[in-house]
Amino acid sequence: MSAIPETVYARDADAHLAYQVVDNAGPDLLFVPTPRFPIDLIWDDYTVADQLRRLASFGRLILTDLLGVGSSDAVPIYERPAMQGWTDGLIAVLDAAGSERASVFAMAGSALPAMLLAATHPERVRSLVLWSPYAYFLRTPDQPFAIPEQSLDKLSDLVGQTAGSGAAIEVLAPSWRKDAAKRRWYGRGERLAGGRGYFKAVSDLFQHTDMRPVLESIQAPTLVLHRRDDPFVVAGHAKYVADRIPNARRVTLDGNDHEWFAGDSDRVLDEIGAFLTGGRRARPTNRVLSTVLFTDIVGSTERATALGDHAWGSILAAHNQAVEREAIDARGKVVKFTGDGALATFDGPARAINCACAIRDAVGKFGLHIRAGLHTGEVEIEDDDVHGIAVHIAARIMGIAGPDEVLVSGAVPPLVLGSGLAFDERGSYELKGVPDRWPVLAVHN
């Protein structure tokens, strides 16, 4: 197994995703490096190559560059919703590699789309290995260990100034700091992955994305690994993630290398191998993380009375066709029509928002005004219907909206960073039948 695997391409709409397959027997294992390590360069360091070959001994290893990284298509980072786009890309790679179900191994920032994949597509993820993960990088009341915003700004500027030099090895892989060849390899990876401007933008995107609401919806057995003295992603992050994923186990290793393949990598691979070859499998489930969209025609009763049954029936049929068409185009599913509205679900919140706006614009052409409400949360699928508190939240938020408004819960905006979508705050509300107060935002047109 000394040869470097061939790089081939998967396609997601117009985007091309670079991936490699080390074709060993056994269950599939998808490895998602962070943007620093493009797959066409990662094999050039003999130490890392040996570790990847050992990783491949646990099953059929699939490696991929995230969209916009390395050999995958170069996409301006703010033109597409990063987490949704990256998750779509992982699905496209699995499909192209002929993998119906895989274990997923992701490191640090790349754990964000991996966690979203596991929550929104539980049928595709057998198990999850997260190295030094974080759900949200910034300090909050429930994360006192995390970095404050002002310190993050300085860190982001430093990343932009030093990317491509190999200087990051001093902090992220200190056990390699005296190895000139590894420093050169590290710097080349940063340069070939996207350059300084890209690294600053992608760093900001990773570290402002909030996956905390997603964690409890991850059903796959999960192994969380980290080093006790990691200076970049401090130990509190791994504990926070592991404590909130229902089937997670956390292993703390000694050392201060942030990169898993630096330092005592044999111990890391021992833990991963034991987990993948002897770990539990996720039970079949009908629970999934989804973005729920409710729409409603404003003034439908008055309009129906004025037009009469026949004319109103024709307009309602045109409305339903428009909803169905836009939902399909956005990879969503219309669960049901509600007389003068619709309930639909999506595996990506940005697509759901764009769909809601497209429905509003489409039905406006024949004189209808709708209101829409969206929320991302866990739903239960049963007999082609969906249930759960996420459904109720989306319905209640829709009820707040005015004509032609698209409102979302506070859970949605952190998941669509980089999409170009903008929001206006509308305050917080008590939603009937739902605990707590909920921040509500309007999609800015």
WORA-V348272 format. One record per helix or strand of 3 or more residues. SS is the DSSP state (a for helix, b for strand). FROM is the first residue (numbers start at 0). TO is the last residue. If there is no record, write none. Layout:
ss:SS from:FROM to:TO
ss:SS from:FROM to:TO
//
This chain:
ss:b from:6 to:11
ss:b from:14 to:21
ss:b from:27 to:31
ss:a from:38 to:41
ss:a from:45 to:55
ss:b from:59 to:63
ss:a from:81 to:95
ss:b from:101 to:106
ss:a from:107 to:119
ss:a from:121 to:123
ss:b from:124 to:130
ss:a from:148 to:161
ss:a from:168 to:171
ss:a from:173 to:175
ss:a from:179 to:192
ss:a from:194 to:207
ss:a from:211 to:216
ss:b from:220 to:226
ss:a from:234 to:243
ss:b from:247 to:252
ss:a from:264 to:277
ss:b from:286 to:296
ss:a from:299 to:306
ss:a from:308 to:328
ss:b from:332 to:336
ss:b from:340 to:345
ss:a from:348 to:363
ss:b from:369 to:381
ss:b from:384 to:386
ss:a from:388 to:399
ss:b from:405 to:408
ss:a from:409 to:415
ss:b from:422 to:429
ss:b from:436 to:442
//
